[in-house]
Amino acid sequence: MADEPAPEPGSSRFSSAVNGGKTLEECQDMIQRSLRIPMVKFLLKHLEQAGCGIGDRFIKAVHCDKQIAGGYARGEGILVCGNHMNIQDEVNQVVIHELIHAFDDCRAANLNWANCAHHACSEIRAGHLSGDCHYKRELLRGFVKIRGHEQDCVRRRVMKSVIANPYCSEAAAKDAMEAVWDVCYNDTQPFDRAP
């Protein structure tokens, strides 16, 4: 897999906060706090059980030039964009979401992030299982819908992420998401059911 480019969560790594975000030091402290919440502990335990234990520097704060919250890159770990974080809950959500990607990468020996369907599947799972699309979060984003908000949110966020993959056009991203939706949305591992 050395020929696969790693996703680029951010390009430069400065320690100053912008746009009300946190400094790298503040964000790193927030990451340490997130390691104590039950869902993060659960995911870390299951990564370890799957044979993919992580080291102390697996989750790190970085400065991101792109307008993203963070990302997972095989071989690098989880990067949290400190300059785009304002509160602890945002850091917690990024860590949980990206740990689900790390779990998928660990358990699937042939996961290829350049493959639109593979990428879409992991995004579907992360969006569905992480709580990213909880009703309250959607209200705060300005999306108000009584029924079906969670699946609409997951679809919207999957498309945004997969389109950012240089190997996936918008049409390819949509086709991939639709092709794997049922299987991936219903795959709740390592949870017994969707949290």
N, C-alpha and C positions, 0 to 999 in steps of 0.2 A: 504494500500500500504506500510505499515511499513516493510513487509517482502521483499520488493524489495530493492536491494542494490543501493545506489546512485552511478552514474558514478564517477570515480576517475580522475578529471582533473589534479591533482598533489598531491604528497604526503607530501612534506615538505614545510615549509613556512619561508624561510630565507629572509633577506632584502638586500642581495648583488646580484648584477647583474653578469651574466656570459655570455660568448660568444657574447659580444657586446649588450646584452639586457639592460633593464632598471631596476633600483632599484624599490622596491615596492612603494616608495614615488613618484618617477617619473611616474610610471605607473598609480598610483592613480590619479595624476594630469591630465594625458592623458585621463583617464576615465571621469573625470569631464568635460574636453573639449568635449569629444564625446557626452555627454548628451545635448550639445547645437546644434548638427547638425540636420537638418530637419527630416531625416528618423528616427533617434533615438527618437526624440520628438514625431513623428507620432506613432511609435510602443508603446512608453510609454503611450500615450493617449489612444490607443486602448486596452492595457492591463488594464488600469484603467476602461475603459468603460465595459470591460468584467468581471469586478469584481475582478481583480487581481492586484490591485495597489501594488507598490513596495516601500520598505523603503530605507533609505539612504545607508544601507550596502548591498543591493541586488546585486550590481555589485562591485566586489572587486579584487584588485591585489593580486596575490599569486606567490610564487616560485614553478615551476613545474619541477619535475625530468624527466618526460616523454617529448618526443619531440612533444608537442602539443601547440596550441596557446591559448586554453582556453576550457571552457565547461560550460554546464548548469547542475545543479543538483537540483532536486526537494527538497525543504526544505532548500537548501543552497543558491540558486541564481546563479548568473553568476560569474565565476572565470576567470580572465584574467591572463595569464602566463607572468608576467612582464619580466622575464629573457629571454623570447623568442620574445619580442617586441622591435622594433628599431625605428619605425616612427609612427606618429599619425594615418595615414591611416590604419595601421595594427590593432591598438586598435579599431578604428571605425568599421572595418570589423568584428572583433570578437564580439563586443558588438551587432551589428546589427544581425549577424547570430544567436547568442545565445538568443537574444530577440525574434526571430521568434520561437525558441524552447520553450521559456517561454510562448509565446502566444498559441502555440499548446497545451502545458501542461494545460494551463488555460481553454481553450475552450473545451477540450475533457475530459469529466469526467472519462472516462475509459482508458485513455492512459496508456499503460504499457510499460515502457522502456526496459523491459526484452523480449518483443515480437519483433522479428526481423522486422515484417511488420510495426508495429507502429513506431519503431525507424527509419526504412528506409523512411517512409513517411515524418516524420518531417525533416530528413536530405535532402530529395529531395526538400521539400519546402524551407528550409533554404538556400540550395545551389543555387536554382533558384531565389529566391526573394531577397537575400541579396546583390547581386552583386559580390559574391565570384568568379564567373565564367565569369566576363566581359572579353571581348577580350584582353584588355590591360593587365589585371592581368595574363591571360593565356600566353601571349607573354613573360612577365617577368619571368614566371615559366619555359619557354623554350618549351611550347607547341604551335606549329604553325599549324593552320589549318584554312582554309578560311571558309568552311561551316560546320555547325554542331558542332562547338567547344563548345558551351555552354552546350548542352546536354551531350557531351562526358565528359566534365569537371564535371558536376553534377554527372554523373554516377561514375566516378573515385573517387570523394570525398565521395560519399555515401558509396561506397564499403569500402574505408579506414576506415570510422567511424564505420560502422555497424560490420565489421570484428573485431574491437577492443572491441565490446560488448561481454562479456564472455558467453552470451547465444546464440551467433550466429556464426556458422562455416562459412567458405567462401561460401560453397554451399548454406547454408540457407540464407545468406545475399544476394546472387545473386538472388535466387528464390524470396525472399521477395521484393527486389527492383523491379524486373520485374513484379511481381503480382500487385503492387500498383502504378507503374510508371504513367500511364495515369491519374488516379484520382488525385494523389498527385501533379504531375507536373502542372496540370491545376487548382488546388486549390490555388487561389491567395489571400485569406483572410489574413489580414484585408485590403489589397489593392483592388481596383476595377479591376486592371489588373496587370500583372507583371511589376514592376518598370523599 
